[in-house]
Amino acid sequence: MCGTGRKEDDHGRLGAMVSGLAVAVGCVLFLGGFVWAAVVYQPYTVPTDSMAPTVNPGDRVLAERIDGTDVRRGDVVVFTDQTWGAVPMVKRVVGIGGDKVACCGKEGRLTVNGTPVDEPYLDRSIAAPGKEEPASPQDFSATVPKGQIFLLGDERATSLDSRVHLQDAGGGSVPLSAVQARVDAVAWPMNGMIDRPASFAALPGGVSAAGPLPLQLGAILVGVVLILGGAVSGPVAARLARRRTVAGGVR
């Protein structure tokens, strides 16, 4: 009977150790994921509809802090430029240094260096049977200087973007140094990750890689599961061990 009691005590201690380890690892993952995300991402609230329907007014977005040299076509970026009002703005990069950006080409599409670009993120209503609205209500053409980027809003009818700055010194473009971050996801409402447009992937330079947000969220979620599982399994294992000890003593 004494041997049985010691064996049950050993099971109880083992259960408590496993439970404590799970909670400890869970805390590391949970806190680590939050800290990692806080270092990499900056939250912003979008005040206008210039990026609708991708990002709507009042949406809370998470933007990865990046250097301007990491910017690729198709990225939705946060930038601040004196010519544009010296306030943070959110637009989509459609052209980089050396590109000739124009609209509207065949089927009313945007072209980059003469290549038509499909833009599935636009809300192009039907102008006539079998014909969509053009990608921009006004035609334009611009060559992007080296070290600059050309930006458009996804709501082309109302967005005040590079098109309204075509007569400025940079021909509507802004320097890469103006970029502060790249928008990866809409956090509230929880609309999820913002995809990299496949149409830009075929152009030289391709598109940017996805940020680490899914990994960070995964670490936080696993951490929560381990913390809750460890917190519950510890008392349950101890109670089962006591029951076995009592049952062994009765026999």
N, C-alpha and C positions, 0 to 999 in steps of 0.2 A: 504493500500500500504506500510506503514511504517513497519507493522508487517511482510509482505511478504519479504521486504528487509532484515530485521533482520534474518529471517529464512534462506534465501539464504546465508547470511554472515556466519551463524552458520554452514551450510553445507560446505562452503568453508574452514572455519577454521578446521572443523573436517577432511576434506580431506587432508589438509596440515599437520595436526598432524599425521594422519595415514601414510602419505607419509614419514614424517620425522622419525617416529618410524621404518618403514620398512628399511630405509637407515641406521639408527643407528644399528639395529639388524644385517643387512647384513654386515656392516663393522666389527662388533664383530666376526661374523662367518668367514668372509673372512680372516681377520688378525689372528684370533685365530687358524684357520686351518693351515695357513702358519707357524705360530710360533710353533705349536704342531708338525708339520712335521719336522721342522728344528731341534727341540730338539731330536726327536726320530730317524730320519733317517740321514744317511751320503751318499752323492753321490760318486760313483766311476766310473772310465772309465776302461773297460776291454781291455787290450792291445793285448791279444793273442786269438787263436782259441781253447784253451784247454777245454772250456766249450760249444763249439758249439754242436748241434744247439740251445741249451737253451739260451746261451748268445754268441754273435758273436763279433769278434774284433771291437773295437771302440764303442761298445754299452755303453750307460750311464745307470747304475743301481742305484737303491735306496736300501740301506742296513740298516736294523734296528739294532741299537746299542743294543747288548745283552751281558749278562755274559755267560761265557763258560758253566756254569751248565745248561743253557737253551737249549743247542744244542741237537738235536735229529737226528736219522738216516734219510737220505733223504734231510737234509738241505743243501742249497748252502751257504757257509760261506766265509767271508773275514778273513784271518788270516795272521800273520807275525811270522815266525820262523827262528832263526839264521841258523839252518842247511839247510834250504831251500833257503837261500840267503838274509834273513832279509829285504825282500820287501813284500808289501801286495800282496797276491795271492787269487784267487777265485777257490774253488773246492767244490765238493759234499761229504758230510759225508756219508760213507757207513757202517762204523762200529764204535762202542763206546767201552768203557772199558769192557773187558771180552769177547768180541765177537771173533769168529774165522771167518775171511773173506777169501774166496777162489774163484778161477775161473780157469777153467770153468767147471761147473757141467753139468747136463743133459740139452740138447738142447743149450749148450754153454752159460748158464746163470751164473751170479754171485750168490754165496751162502753165507748166513750169518748164522752161527751155523748150517750148514747143510740144511737150508731152501732156495730153489731157489727163487730168487727175480726177478720179472719182472721189466724191466727198459724202460718204453715207451719213455723216453727222449733221448735214444740213437738212433743214425742213423745207424741201423744195416742193411747194404746192403745184397743182396742175394748172398751167396757164390756159391750155386749150386741150381738146381731146388728143391724147397721145403725146403731149408736149409738156415738159416741166418748166417751171420758172428758171431763169438763168442763175448761175452761182453768184452773180452780183447784179444788182439792178442797174448799175452803170458800168460801162466799159472802162478799162484802164490798162496801162502797161508800164512796167518799171523794171529797171535793172538794179539789182541789189549790190551796193559797194562791198568790197572785201571787209570782213570784220563786222558786218551789219546783218540784220535780219528784217524780213518783211512780214508783217503780222496782220491778220484779219480776224474779226469776230465771227462766230458761227451763225449769228443772227445778222445776215448781210444787209438787211433792209434798214436797220437802225444803228448798227455798230459804228462808232467813231474810231476808225483804225487807220492803217497806213494809207488808205485811199484818200482820206481828207488831208493828208500831209504830203501829197505828191509834189507840191511846189516848194517844200522845205529843202534845206541844204542836202539832206540825206535822201531825197526822193521818196520820202515816206517811211524809210527804214530807221531802225534804232541800233545803237551799238550793242555788241554782245555783252559788254560790261554792265549794261542796264538790267540784265536778267538776274533775278534773285532766286527763283525757284521754278520747278516744273510740277504742274498739278498732276498728281497720280490718282486721286480718288475723291469722290464726293462723300464726305463723312456723314453729313446730315442734310436732307434725308439720306438714308443709307442706300445710295444708288450704286455703290461699288466702284471698281477700278475703271479708269478711263483708258480705253484701248488705243494702241498705236495704230494709226490708219495704214492698212495694207497697201493702199495706192501709192503711198510715199516710199514704201519699202523697196520698190523696184528702181527708184532713182539713186544716183551715186551717193554714197554715204549712208544709205538706208535710214532706219528709224532708231530711236534710242531704246535701250533695254529697259524693261520694267523695273521699278524701284523695289526695295526690300519690304514693302508694307505687308504683303501676304505672309512672309516669314515672321515678321514681328507679331502680327495678329495670331499666327499659329502658335508662337511661343507663349503668348499671353493666355490663349485658350487651353493649351496643354497644362500650363501652370495652374489655372483655375481647377481643372479636372483633378490634377494631382493633389492639390490642397484640400479640396472637398473630399476626394476619395480617401486620402490619408487621415483626415479628421474623423471620418465616419468609421473607417476600418479599425482604427486603434481601439476605441471603446467596444466595438463588436467583438474583436478578437479576444480582448480581456474578459468580456462577459462569457464567451464560449469556453474559455479556459477555466473560469471559475465553475461553470456548470459541469465540465468534465471532472474537475477535482472533487466536487461534491458527489457526483454520481459514483466515482471511483471509491470514495470513502464509504458510501452506503453499502457497496458490495462487500 
